[in-house]
Amino acid sequence: MSLSQAQQFKQRFFDSYQGFSAYYQQKERSRVKRLTTLSGRIRHFTKGYASLTKALNTPVQGTAADIIKRALVDLAPQLVDTKAQMVACVHDEIILEVEAEQAPKAQQILQQVMVAAGEHYLTQVPVVVEATMAD
């Protein structure tokens, strides 16, 4: 992609997502030494100001981390009856191992817990979770 094409792509993106465009412009103008996630977790920049990338990403990715951590804590007690085991957590995914007959129930519990964890922090946007089963 040429520089001109990239600039056009960026402009079309900002035109489509004007809320993000305003967020981007506000962060571009700011000189922040402290950023927070929606849970209130704080990231300090003691050696200068946050770069534009950090100013844009920290609140978003940090809040996503807060959501998955909340889901992990809330999930374990709800899975007891299914005997499902959490075997991995990768970014925004939780992988369970469960016997086939309990899989639909575990899938439903996982979706409900993840939606609730997201809705705890994201009060103004819909939270959508996809869960799939595999061998």
SULKAUR-V351858 format. One record per pair of residues at least 4 apart in sequence whose C-alpha atoms are under 6 Angstrom apart, sorted by the first residue. I is the first residue (numbers start at 0). J is the second residue. D is the distance in Angstrom with one decimal. If there is no record, write none. Layout:
i=I j=J d=D
i=I j=J d=D
//
This chain:
i=0 j=4 d=5.9
i=13 j=17 d=5.5
i=13 j=20 d=5.0
i=19 j=23 d=5.9
i=23 j=27 d=6.0
i=27 j=51 d=5.9
i=30 j=48 d=5.8
i=31 j=48 d=5.4
i=31 j=49 d=5.7
i=32 j=43 d=5.9
i=32 j=44 d=4.8
i=32 j=48 d=4.8
i=32 j=49 d=6.0
i=33 j=42 d=5.6
i=33 j=43 d=4.5
i=34 j=41 d=5.7
i=34 j=42 d=5.2
i=35 j=39 d=5.6
i=35 j=40 d=5.3
i=35 j=41 d=4.5
i=35 j=58 d=5.9
i=36 j=40 d=5.3
i=36 j=58 d=4.6
i=36 j=61 d=5.6
i=36 j=62 d=5.0
i=37 j=62 d=5.7
i=44 j=48 d=5.9
i=49 j=53 d=5.8
i=49 j=54 d=5.8
i=52 j=56 d=5.9
i=53 j=57 d=5.4
i=56 j=60 d=5.7
i=57 j=61 d=5.3
i=58 j=62 d=5.8
i=66 j=116 d=5.5
i=66 j=117 d=5.5
i=69 j=116 d=5.8
i=70 j=74 d=5.7
i=70 j=112 d=5.9
i=70 j=113 d=5.4
i=70 j=116 d=5.3
i=78 j=83 d=6.0
i=81 j=101 d=5.6
i=83 j=96 d=5.6
i=83 j=97 d=4.4
i=84 j=95 d=5.4
i=84 j=96 d=5.2
i=85 j=94 d=5.9
i=85 j=95 d=4.5
i=86 j=94 d=5.7
i=86 j=95 d=5.6
i=87 j=93 d=6.0
i=87 j=94 d=5.1
i=88 j=92 d=5.6
i=88 j=93 d=4.5
i=97 j=102 d=5.9
i=102 j=106 d=5.9
i=114 j=126 d=5.9
i=117 j=121 d=5.8
i=118 j=122 d=5.6
//
